[in-house]
Amino acid sequence: MGFKVAPYISFRDNAAAALEFYQSVLGGSLNIMKMGDMPHPGLAEEDHAKVMHGQLDLESGFVLMASDTPSSMEYDGGQRVTVTLFGDDPDELAGLFEKLAEGGNVVEPYAQAPWGDHFGMLTDRFEVFWMLNASSGQQPAA
């Protein structure tokens, strides 16, 4: 399949409302996963209803992604848009992660995530924030 590129918008507490609004304007299929739906030790009770990952797939093929920022993390409205690379080939995305990280700063190493995918975050040499996710196609163990 290769990979796709999509904007990823961070919100403090209203990602679901924003995504529902964007869907009402743009149409498409909306999928929202809440933080409380995934096993995460130490997750604050107040964060359970927040959006861990929301994805609006438009008929045009465009994808818009969003999530809420957990209460344990600082929210920076100035860095609320991230470039996301996603696909189904972990090795291809690992190579892209390494290249993007050259001269930049790895925020979260590219590795298998609790939800089963391979995931990593970095800021490149131009201070652009990136997330890379290779879907495993499997459901995480409960």
C-alpha positions, 0 to 999 in steps of 0.5 A: 500500500505504501503510506499516506500523509494526514494532518493531526490536530491536538485539542485539550478537551473538545476533539470529539466535538470538533471532529463531529463538526468537521464531519457535518461540514465535510461528510465522511466516515468518523471513527473515535476511540476514547482513552478509557477504551485502551489499557493504560496504567495510570490514566487519570479518571478525568481522561477516560472520556477524552479522545485517544484517536479520532479519524475522519475519512472523506470520500475524496481519500483525504483523512483528518485526525485528532485527539485530546491532550491528556491532563498529565501532558502540557497542551501547547496550542501553538503546536497543535497540528502534526504531520502524520504518516500512516500505512501498513508496512512497519519496515517502510515507516521505520526507514522514514522515521530514521530519515526524518529524525536525522538532525531532529529530536525523537520524542517517542522511539518508533516501536510496537505500541500497546494497541499493537501497531508500530508508532513513533513521534519526533520533531524534525530538524525544521521543528515540525512535529511528526507521528508515524504509525504502521497498522498491525491489523490486530486488536490489542490484548486486553 
